[in-house]
């Protein structure tokens, strides 16, 4: 297994966690439709996108050392939505 990939299931809500430059792997995981949410990083570009039933979330960077802006994402597994928070 890739040491930059993990999966978590919370009360039937499937979440993939991926960090790294593996764009093809990231797109495959998102496109699979298996996960409710895919949380990914490395680029430090915060975003939330929905592809069919899958939320793709990049929380940006918590420390803010590259962009000068600290951010995180909150995922609501009940409402199936996420929001970005700037600190």
ZAMARLO-226825 format. One record per residue (C-alpha): x, y, z. Coordinates in steps of 0.02 Angstrom, whole numbers. Layout:
residues N
+--------+--------+--------+
!      x !      y !      z !
+--------+--------+--------+
!      X !      Y !      Z !
...
+--------+--------+--------+
end
This chain:
residues 87
+--------+--------+--------+
!      x !      y !      z !
+--------+--------+--------+
!      0 !      0 !      0 !
!     55 !    177 !    -37 !
!    116 !    260 !    123 !
!     34 !    423 !     66 !
!   -141 !    346 !     54 !
!   -260 !    293 !    190 !
!   -446 !    262 !    206 !
!   -566 !    288 !    350 !
!   -747 !    239 !    371 !
!   -857 !    329 !    495 !
!  -1033 !    260 !    514 !
!  -1035 !    204 !    332 !
!   -960 !    367 !    266 !
!   -803 !    322 !    167 !
!   -658 !    444 !    167 !
!   -496 !    429 !     69 !
!   -342 !    525 !    126 !
!   -202 !    557 !      2 !
!    -48 !    665 !      8 !
!     74 !    680 !   -135 !
!     98 !    717 !   -318 !
!     10 !    560 !   -382 !
!   -118 !    653 !   -489 !
!   -167 !    496 !   -585 !
!   -199 !    402 !   -423 !
!   -297 !    549 !   -351 !
!   -407 !    561 !   -506 !
!   -436 !    373 !   -507 !
!   -489 !    374 !   -325 !
!   -608 !    521 !   -354 !
!   -678 !    448 !   -515 !
!   -707 !    277 !   -436 !
!   -860 !    341 !   -343 !
!   -818 !    224 !   -199 !
!   -777 !    361 !    -75 !
!   -897 !    493 !    -11 !
!   -751 !    612 !     16 !
!   -571 !    618 !    -43 !
!   -459 !    732 !     59 !
!   -295 !    771 !    -26 !
!   -149 !    888 !     -7 !
!     26 !    928 !    -66 !
!    -18 !   1070 !   -186 !
!    -72 !   1189 !    -45 !
!   -211 !   1251 !   -161 !
!   -370 !   1246 !    -59 !
!   -526 !   1187 !   -149 !
!   -687 !   1090 !   -132 !
!   -759 !   1006 !   -286 !
!   -899 !    882 !   -308 !
!   -889 !    747 !   -440 !
!  -1051 !    651 !   -442 !
!  -1068 !    591 !   -262 !
!   -886 !    618 !   -211 !
!   -822 !    774 !   -126 !
!   -640 !    812 !   -168 !
!   -566 !    922 !    -33 !
!   -397 !   1006 !    -25 !
!   -389 !   1101 !    140 !
!   -243 !   1210 !     86 !
!   -105 !   1228 !    214 !
!   -129 !   1240 !    400 !
!     41 !   1316 !    434 !
!     29 !   1448 !    297 !
!    217 !   1451 !    262 !
!    203 !   1443 !     72 !
!     50 !   1549 !     36 !
!     50 !   1655 !    194 !
!   -130 !   1598 !    224 !
!   -173 !   1464 !    351 !
!   -327 !   1362 !    311 !
!   -416 !   1201 !    351 !
!   -574 !   1112 !    295 !
!   -721 !   1053 !    398 !
!   -815 !    900 !    334 !
!   -994 !    870 !    386 !
!  -1025 !    685 !    353 !
!  -1211 !    700 !    394 !
!  -1247 !    841 !    269 !
!  -1112 !    779 !    148 !
!  -1035 !    950 !    131 !
!   -873 !   1037 !    174 !
!   -816 !   1214 !    200 !
!   -647 !   1298 !    198 !
!   -595 !   1401 !    348 !
!   -456 !   1531 !    342 !
!   -368 !   1556 !    507 !
+--------+--------+--------+
end
